[in-house]
Amino acid sequence: MDRRLRRGFCKAGAIPQPDPMAALPPWLQRWNFIERARLERQLWDVFEAGGDLDAQVGECRAALEAGDRGRAFQLEVWETTLKRIRKIETLMRDQKPPSGG
């Protein structure tokens, strides 16, 4: 099975699998470091591909507001990760280029 399908991404024609984390209580999800890392990696993949991070997080927020309660933890992780990415972007933008030699 394609790795992205397991991570929550969906190819055309593929049937997305339900998120097993959605069945766990929210307090337990927060302690699942592997799931948190997986969700963080999803957003970093979008960043590295040059995708629109705000649109990705906004889509997740809209799905949650539409009643998809299983995405609450994903949104929590993505909002935190987005802040970190923005902070790193700012630091990199303000950093002087290395001097040669």
Secondary structure as UniProt FT lines:
FT   HELIX           3..6
FT   TURN            7..8
FT   TURN            12..13
FT   HELIX           20..23
FT   HELIX           26..30
FT   HELIX           33..48
FT   TURN            49..50
FT   HELIX           53..65
FT   TURN            66..67
FT   HELIX           69..71
FT   HELIX           72..94
//
